């Protein structure tokens, strides 16, 4: 009786917590890892239409996908979008946080203004930016091209996202506008977390304000920069709704997420669509898993 009583006492310590989180565990197992397993099963199958039976193609889909004319271009577009978006959001967010850290008047209002775009969906912002980045020439332009024409800056008018070489760089502008406020909030929290004693010590040693930030403040913000880099990177790799809202399914703005949509719903090729989704999963995992490992190790060393 004493043994069963002690077991019951021990179970009372962990059983309520287990019951509390068990619905989340079941939901994650079913709708995250279960769907990942099913997607991988379809990706390695030969189901290239809606009537063919599932089989096993020994991974040929992952190789044959590169023979499709549109796929290498989609990867190139995604990499260009990622580079411009991540660098642009990091630089603009850090700059805004720097201005906020200097104690400007009306800081609370500016924080709300800069953070507000993040509350807008990519679909909504894409509709607005489609109008702003209308590629029509100045004589019949709207949006930014019309503004440039009114200001006698017609040389700045361009084709924006329809440019065959740098269209995806222009496509990154709405994403930078939308996410730079979030990056600003991360950096501002990091700035405010640096002890004032460190800054004062550097100033006493004769360091200018620029050197204080370069050699004292910014080195303390490496975890913030890494976190922002991971968040922005995985958003950019799987971007879909923004591009669909601005350009639709045009080959000039083709990215892997749009390619997966086209393969599944337009070409009715589940295997190729699942293969693209698996590539996206691997790309995101390459970013996220090392970050998680680093975070766990950092917590253990504290």
ABEGO torsion letter per residue (X at the ends): XAAAAAAAAAAAAAAAAAAAAAAAAAAAAAAAAAAAAAAAAAAABABABAABBBBBAGGAAAAAAAABAAAAAAAAAAAAAAAAAAAAAAAAAAAAAAAAAAGBBGAAAAAAAAAAAAABBAAAAAAAAAAAABABBAAABBEAAAAAAAAGAAAABBAEAABAAAAAAAAAAAAAAAAAAAAAAAAAAAAAABBAAAAAAAAAAGBBAAAAAAAAAAAAAAAAAAAAAAAAAAAAAABAAAAAAAAEABAAABBAAAAAAAAAAAAGBAAAAAAAAAAAAAAAAAAAAAAAAAAAAAAAAX
